[in-house]
Amino acid sequence: MLERAGVPAVSICTEAFVIPARAMADVLGHPEFEFVTIPHPIASLSGAEIETMVRPVVADVVRILTEG
């Protein structure tokens, strides 16, 4: 929805939600939609632990946001 409104956005989901994320992209008419995945689960992690998990995908987030 943000992308449709002209606001660059990146979806980040855990590995457990890759299949539903791809299905949602297909249903919404964007089968090529690219998102970033991180390991699952994250609910019980501290902010510092989540930050450690996200660091490896920051370059992907930036690339997706700046592609054009």
Short mmCIF file of the C-alpha atoms (twelve columns), coordinates in Angstrom:
data_MODEL
# 
_entry.id   MODEL 
# 
loop_
_atom_site.group_PDB 
_atom_site.id 
_atom_site.type_symbol 
_atom_site.label_atom_id 
_atom_site.label_alt_id 
_atom_site.label_comp_id 
_atom_site.label_asym_id 
_atom_site.label_seq_id 
_atom_site.Cartn_x 
_atom_site.Cartn_y 
_atom_site.Cartn_z 
_atom_site.pdbx_PDB_model_num 
ATOM 1  C CA . MET A 1  0.000  0.000   0.000  1 
ATOM 2  C CA . LEU A 2  2.829  2.397   0.799  1 
ATOM 3  C CA . GLU A 3  4.527  1.664   -2.523 1 
ATOM 4  C CA . ARG A 4  1.269  2.353   -4.362 1 
ATOM 5  C CA . ALA A 5  1.114  5.715   -2.564 1 
ATOM 6  C CA . GLY A 6  4.648  6.523   -3.746 1 
ATOM 7  C CA . VAL A 7  6.350  5.831   -0.425 1 
ATOM 8  C CA . PRO A 8  9.329  3.466   -0.727 1 
ATOM 9  C CA . ALA A 9  8.903  0.531   1.642  1 
ATOM 10 C CA . VAL A 10 10.423 -2.847  2.388  1 
ATOM 11 C CA . SER A 11 8.618  -5.772  3.933  1 
ATOM 12 C CA . ILE A 12 10.678 -7.775  6.391  1 
ATOM 13 C CA . CYS A 13 9.375  -11.152 7.480  1 
ATOM 14 C CA . THR A 14 10.761 -14.135 9.268  1 
ATOM 15 C CA . GLU A 15 11.542 -17.313 7.363  1 
ATOM 16 C CA . ALA A 16 8.385  -18.933 8.717  1 
ATOM 17 C CA . PHE A 17 6.257  -16.460 6.741  1 
ATOM 18 C CA . VAL A 18 7.931  -16.646 3.319  1 
ATOM 19 C CA . ILE A 19 5.205  -18.817 1.758  1 
ATOM 20 C CA . PRO A 20 2.339  -16.605 3.004  1 
ATOM 21 C CA . ALA A 21 4.260  -13.470 1.960  1 
ATOM 22 C CA . ARG A 22 4.733  -14.794 -1.578 1 
ATOM 23 C CA . ALA A 23 1.068  -15.828 -1.717 1 
ATOM 24 C CA . MET A 24 -0.033 -12.360 -0.608 1 
ATOM 25 C CA . ALA A 25 2.173  -10.733 -3.238 1 
ATOM 26 C CA . ASP A 26 0.624  -12.984 -5.898 1 
ATOM 27 C CA . VAL A 27 -2.935 -12.287 -4.758 1 
ATOM 28 C CA . LEU A 28 -2.263 -8.535  -4.779 1 
ATOM 29 C CA . GLY A 29 -0.941 -8.762  -8.334 1 
ATOM 30 C CA . HIS A 30 2.769  -8.334  -7.584 1 
ATOM 31 C CA . PRO A 31 4.358  -11.770 -7.907 1 
ATOM 32 C CA . GLU A 32 7.758  -10.096 -8.383 1 
ATOM 33 C CA . PHE A 33 7.481  -8.239  -5.055 1 
ATOM 34 C CA . GLU A 34 10.764 -8.526  -3.218 1 
ATOM 35 C CA . PHE A 35 10.973 -8.703  0.548  1 
ATOM 36 C CA . VAL A 36 13.681 -9.410  3.098  1 
ATOM 37 C CA . THR A 37 13.698 -12.401 5.414  1 
ATOM 38 C CA . ILE A 38 15.286 -12.894 8.797  1 
ATOM 39 C CA . PRO A 39 15.448 -16.022 10.975 1 
ATOM 40 C CA . HIS A 40 12.426 -17.120 12.967 1 
ATOM 41 C CA . PRO A 41 11.328 -16.666 15.746 1 
ATOM 42 C CA . ILE A 42 11.809 -13.107 16.961 1 
ATOM 43 C CA . ALA A 43 9.018  -12.651 19.519 1 
ATOM 44 C CA . SER A 44 11.164 -13.564 22.508 1 
ATOM 45 C CA . LEU A 45 14.295 -11.688 21.415 1 
ATOM 46 C CA . SER A 46 15.607 -8.480  22.899 1 
ATOM 47 C CA . GLY A 47 16.076 -5.383  20.783 1 
ATOM 48 C CA . ALA A 48 19.822 -6.019  20.701 1 
ATOM 49 C CA . GLU A 49 19.279 -9.596  19.506 1 
ATOM 50 C CA . ILE A 50 16.944 -8.446  16.753 1 
ATOM 51 C CA . GLU A 51 19.458 -5.801  15.711 1 
ATOM 52 C CA . THR A 52 22.120 -8.518  15.387 1 
ATOM 53 C CA . MET A 53 19.731 -10.558 13.262 1 
ATOM 54 C CA . VAL A 54 18.897 -7.635  10.980 1 
ATOM 55 C CA . ARG A 55 22.434 -6.371  10.343 1 
ATOM 56 C CA . PRO A 56 23.134 -8.936  7.588  1 
ATOM 57 C CA . VAL A 57 20.091 -7.792  5.557  1 
ATOM 58 C CA . VAL A 58 20.554 -4.011  5.812  1 
ATOM 59 C CA . ALA A 59 22.228 -3.880  2.386  1 
ATOM 60 C CA . ASP A 60 19.214 -5.675  0.874  1 
ATOM 61 C CA . VAL A 61 16.831 -3.220  2.531  1 
ATOM 62 C CA . VAL A 62 18.775 -0.264  1.133  1 
ATOM 63 C CA . ARG A 63 18.951 -1.841  -2.336 1 
ATOM 64 C CA . ILE A 64 15.198 -2.462  -2.429 1 
ATOM 65 C CA . LEU A 65 14.448 1.056   -1.208 1 
ATOM 66 C CA . THR A 66 16.698 2.682   -3.788 1 
ATOM 67 C CA . GLU A 67 15.887 0.567   -6.837 1 
ATOM 68 C CA . GLY A 68 13.954 2.190   -9.327 1 
# 
